């Protein structure tokens, strides 16, 4: 038994792995790399 995985560093990477969300047949790991120079508005509070 294996699992699907993807590494996401930017929005293009996220779009490229979008198919993983619709075809879930087992465990899926999305490794999201975080850029400390960008802070989401809801987090900056």
RAQUI-V299264 format. One record per residue. N is the residue number from 1. PHI is phi in radians with two decimals (* if undefined). PSI is psi in whole degrees, 0 to 359 (none if undefined). Layout:
BEGIN
N_PHI_PSI, N_PHI_PSI
END
This chain:
BEGIN
1_*_121, 2_-1.93_188, 3_-2.53_158, 4_-1.55_146, 5_-2.55_155, 6_-2.64_148, 7_-1.91_130, 8_-2.05_120, 9_-2.01_343, 10_-2.74_177, 11_-1.16_330, 12_-1.14_320, 13_-1.10_320, 14_-1.13_317, 15_-1.11_323, 16_-1.15_331, 17_-1.74_11, 18_-1.02_329, 19_-1.10_335, 20_-1.11_330, 21_-1.30_330, 22_-1.56_344, 23_-2.10_40, 24_-1.20_114, 25_-2.13_8, 26_3.09_195, 27_-1.10_143, 28_-2.32_132, 29_-2.05_123, 30_-1.95_113, 31_-1.62_103, 32_-1.66_116, 33_-1.42_133, 34_-1.81_134, 35_-1.73_113, 36_-1.19_347, 37_-1.40_346, 38_-1.94_129, 39_-2.15_124, 40_-1.12_142, 41_-0.95_322, 42_-1.24_341, 43_-1.61_333, 44_-1.19_330, 45_0.22_none
END
